[in-house]
Amino acid sequence: MKILVADDEAIVLKIVLRLLEFLKHEVVPAENGEVALAYLRDHQDVDLVILDQNMPGLTGTDVLERLRAFQPTVPVLISTGDRAVEISDANAELLEKPYRLDTLEAMLAKFEPIG
């Protein structure tokens, strides 16, 4: 799968990218929500988006809301340690921080293309 990951913390972004690459996914990094949206406007070939909720500027849920204007069905994971975050989007789920490789792998399996 081609996965875009947006996180403003460079070390977290680097770790998540490495985990996804280890799992044999193609990864696109974005250092904030604005960069993620700009990339997603121009590239319709992303299979999954992972957004950190607590980014300055646009939060993960802000990005999700704006993303739906031009990519209404791309699956999105909102990565957060805040259990109070609610998502009412049928194609989005919470990925609770901290998570381990096996947790990430299980969540990604939900979105793997069949066949």
C-alpha distance (Angstrom), angle and dihedral (degrees) to the residues before:
residue distance angle dihedral
M1 . . .
K2 3.77 . .
I3 3.80 107.7 .
L4 3.80 128.8 -173.2
V5 3.81 113.9 -152.5
A6 3.80 121.2 -165.5
D7 3.80 119.9 -169.4
D8 3.79 129.1 143.8
E9 3.81 93.8 -149.3
A10 3.80 105.9 85.7
I11 3.81 95.6 -154.0
V12 3.82 92.6 49.6
L13 3.80 90.9 47.5
K14 3.80 90.8 49.9
I15 3.82 92.9 49.7
V16 3.81 94.0 47.8
L17 3.81 90.7 47.4
R18 3.80 90.7 52.2
L19 3.82 92.2 47.9
L20 3.79 91.1 51.2
E21 3.79 92.6 45.9
F22 3.81 88.8 50.3
L23 3.81 87.1 55.0
K24 3.85 87.9 53.6
H25 3.80 98.6 -108.3
E26 3.79 126.9 141.0
V27 3.79 106.9 -119.0
V28 3.80 133.3 -156.7
P29 3.84 114.7 -166.4
A30 3.80 123.5 -148.1
E31 3.79 121.6 -176.5
N32 3.80 94.7 -153.2
G33 3.79 144.4 1.4
E34 3.78 95.5 -90.0
V35 3.81 92.2 55.0
A36 3.81 90.0 47.2
L37 3.81 92.7 52.2
A38 3.80 93.0 46.6
Y39 3.80 91.1 52.4
L40 3.81 93.8 44.8
R41 3.82 92.1 50.5
D42 3.79 89.7 58.2
H43 3.82 99.3 37.0
Q44 3.78 121.4 55.7
D45 3.82 93.2 174.0
V46 3.82 98.1 83.4
D47 3.82 111.1 117.6
L48 3.82 97.9 -166.2
V49 3.80 138.5 9.4
I50 3.81 124.6 -150.0
L51 3.80 113.0 -164.1
D52 3.79 127.9 -173.5
Q53 3.79 107.5 -132.9
N54 3.81 97.4 -147.4
M55 3.78 102.5 57.6
P56 3.82 118.6 136.3
G57 3.78 114.0 -110.2
L58 3.78 104.4 12.1
T59 3.80 114.4 26.2
G60 3.77 121.3 -148.0
T61 3.80 91.9 -96.6
D62 3.83 90.3 47.8
V63 3.80 89.2 54.7
L64 3.80 90.9 46.6
E65 3.80 91.6 52.8
R66 3.82 93.1 50.0
L67 3.81 92.8 41.7
R68 3.80 91.4 59.9
A69 3.83 90.5 66.1
F70 3.81 90.8 70.8
Q71 3.82 106.0 12.8
P72 3.81 105.5 36.9
T73 3.80 98.8 171.4
V74 3.82 109.8 31.3
P75 3.82 107.4 124.4
V76 3.80 115.4 -111.2
L77 3.79 132.7 -165.8
I78 3.80 116.6 -160.0
S79 3.80 107.4 -151.2
T80 3.79 112.4 -150.7
G81 3.76 145.3 139.8
D82 3.81 90.1 -150.1
R83 3.80 108.2 100.3
A84 3.81 90.3 -167.6
V85 3.82 92.4 71.0
E86 3.79 110.6 110.2
I87 3.77 127.1 -163.7
S88 3.78 123.5 -164.1
D89 3.80 96.9 -178.4
A90 3.81 117.1 113.6
N91 3.82 91.4 -144.8
A92 3.80 97.6 47.4
E93 3.79 134.7 76.9
L94 3.77 138.7 178.0
L95 3.78 120.0 -104.7
E96 3.79 104.1 -160.5
K97 3.81 117.7 -138.8
P98 2.88 131.9 -102.5
Y99 3.78 97.0 44.1
R100 3.77 133.3 167.6
L101 3.78 130.7 -137.2
D102 3.81 92.7 -97.7
T103 3.82 91.5 51.0
L104 3.80 91.3 49.9
E105 3.80 91.6 46.9
A106 3.82 92.0 51.0
M107 3.81 91.8 49.4
L108 3.81 92.0 48.8
A109 3.80 91.0 50.5
K110 3.81 88.2 66.8
F111 3.80 88.9 64.8
E112 3.82 101.6 39.4
P113 3.80 112.8 122.5
I114 3.81 112.5 -109.1
G115 3.77 116.0 -117.3
